[in-house]
Amino acid sequence: MTKLTDLTITEAVAGLAAKKFSAVELTDAHLAAMERPDARGMNIFTLETPDIARAQAKQSDARRAAGQAGDMDGIPLAIKDLYCTKGVRTTAASRILDNFVPTYESTVTQKLFDAGAVMLGKVNMDEFAMGSGGVTSAFKPTISPWSGPNPAAAARHLVPGGSSSGSSASVAARLAMGATGTDTGGSIRQPASVTGTVGIKPTYGRCSRYGIIAFASSLDQAGPITRSVADAALMMRVMAGFDEKDSTSIDTPVPDYVAALGGSVKGMKIGIPREYRIDGINPETDALWQKGAQMLRDAGAEIIDITLPHTKYALPVYYIIAPAEASSNLARYDGVRFGLRMPGENLNDMYAATRFAGFGKEVRRRILIGTYVLSAGYYDAYYRKAQRVRRLIRNDFLDAFKQCDAILTPASPGTAFAIGEKQDDPLQMYLEDVFTVTLNLAGLPGICVPVGVAQNGLPMGLQLIGRAFDEATLFTAAAALEKAAMFNAKPAFTA
Amino acid sequence: MTIDQKTVAKIANLARLKIPVDEQIAVGGELNKILDWVAQLNEVDVAGVEPLANPNDAHLRLRADVITDGGKPADILANAPSKTADFFTVPKVIE
């Protein structure tokens, strides 16, 4: 029999239903894998929660015996440490949250638990989700399972992407069957791309942001990272939906994404945006992109050239809007109500000392940029200007979607880089999101599917972009791409 | 547009971040690099373009003006670094 940790969620759901194994056995297999020294050496978990996992698995078996199993009953997941979990320490991988223990549960994790999912633990990330390699975490950076058979002992420690670094690494390493991620500029799709996993950022407003620690509120979205498109569809169906507690949540029905998997791409028009063929594009990335287009063409789709003229301005727009929103959101960390407090002679001094000690370098940098672009005299020149260009970027997509049903692009500029690289120059790190950030600005859904392996043996993914609230079409196209790509490479380390 | 040490000190104060004086010049240099890079937005003609604050251009939903939450002092104080009875405590504010 296949190892329990190698099963996809879809396979595990069937196995549990057929009573081939129990939820307790499935969870125990994952806990045993997590607890191995070589697995722990990857710094994936910020907090392991084996007691909660075993209790949830036991309850899951009882529900199943009573004929009341939910859509994800008994499925062990990793939860990004940006999701507030009631009674379980939540850090955003920042010192400033100290030993923050939420007294409430995020809507998305509640929905997953209501559907029967099991929480293995909280996983590592870039501090406040600001980064593309997991290296800004206040914990040790996560090492990708692609680094070597014993990743911590490898000569080069590769990143699993970021900011959802522990999410992508746990799923690729077979320590979790799926993981929650969040995506503000590419933080689900880029980690998926460099770890050979599937990741979807839904339409803005599709998943509730309630209880997810805010980075940039007009850009943040929750989504899953999994090992198959079908698993992503299953998890998305549970995570999505209107929530009164999030004022930007959209009250619109959630289609059956699993049913969309069986659809055909015949006659579907897939756009190829010429502006994504950026100067100095990695030749392997470019070749993979063309290969992906051919796969969809062979499956019956029509490939057409489209234009998204303002693409090159997306990153600069993002690096005004995201820091501006972050500087405002992170004002709440003042050492008064929760989290770290450093001593100060007076209140102002206490605030400033606490925030300097609690925030890491990249977070401080973004707070300062955000404060500057929102300050008197610069607001119109930077912030308002960026918001106007943001509309032009969104209009580009609205125009393109008059001609096509979905758009195919690369998901990341190259394969995984090593810890230590791209860290001296923030702009180099920012470029990791060049293909993904446009969607956050436009609020559109995007899915990353693993399609090939580079000459260096590392996985590469492609991104499909859809119309707002049309994740169903994305799942149809992504399933076709997955079927044609037959990606089956595994990391050097697997549980 | 350049951010000098004085500007770093000013925005650090606005952001309530105690950036040590010996780091302010280096921080200013990093911020300048980023601002020089975002300056390419000046190439874009945005005449007549309305700012987009939210991707769905959505109007925020209104709900009935009724109390739906509250009465949870223990929850609210659960993570307080310093408290007395049902209050957060902070360093002395009055000079």
Interface residues (C-beta under 8 A of the other chain):
Chain A: D98 N99 F100 V101 T103 Y104 Y204 G205 S218 L219 E244 S247 T248 I250 D251 H310 K312 Y313 P316 V317 Y319 I320 S327 A331 D334 G335 V336 R337 F338 G339 L340 R341 P343 G344 E345 N346 L347 N348 D349 M350 Y351 A352 A353 R355 F356 F359 R364 R365 I367 L368 I369 G370 T371 Y372 S375 Y382 R384 K385 A386 Q387 R388 V389 R390 R391 L392 R394 P426 L427 N440 L441 A442 G443 L444 A468
Chain B: I3 T7 V8 I11 A12 N13 L14 A15 R16 L17 K18 I19 V27 E30 L31 K33 I34 L35 W37 V38 Q40 L41 V44 V46 V49 E50 P51 L52 A53 N54 P55 N56 A58 L60 R61 R63 K72 D75 I76 A78 N79 A80 P81 S82 F88 V90 P91 K92 V93 E95
